[in-house]
Amino acid sequence: MNAFVPKEEIAILRPNTLSHYFKDDAMWAPAPEKKRLGLFGRVAGLLRAIAELPRRQAVMNELNMLSDHELSDIGLVRGELSRVFDSGFVAQRNSERYAARAAVNS
């Protein structure tokens, strides 16, 4: 049985699962503008990336512990795990998911 359960509800029912790591951007949301960063902006970006490392490593460890069947349930294959934090991959995956939902709903 495939019952639709919103991600927000999953996050409430199972707070220790991966659902809170994957946040989809709305399809209609405008793309953020790229700004040219100065020295302080680049240093802040580097510090932000370093601060994110433990969280990213925890997500990768959690994803690596899942079986191939569990990964397919969330729409991933083991070869895509290294790209989970790649913004281009996430945007492509989200657009494919929205297209599939639109095709099912129409």
Steps between C-alpha positions, in 0.01 A plus 500: 500500500631842408337757724603862451649647816635857491862547601399735780288224653783249467733743676250526786432126523859390457727789605820291502475401133655661195185690403614823664819509292325513163314823454351556157488849362168601356488466125383859462764651727736734315861394474724687742706773340871432476700776661864564451656435838781702646772366724284500812217328315733223384647457848147484646405241238804291590419520871138407428617198296729389782216536752276286273750213477383307810136514387588391148712215631215387724262499202749307287554244776125458538447462125785249470339284768178467297445199279457538124127435542467775761694740278269427209205580729631856537588521130877456516748242382830436673694667217319829562590529867810707431281757318237546772639842596560615140251780430479414129411140579239607754342745254489236225354240737236743625395599149467132402290432810271798434458391137411147612248633753345728238469208259327287765264779606390588146 
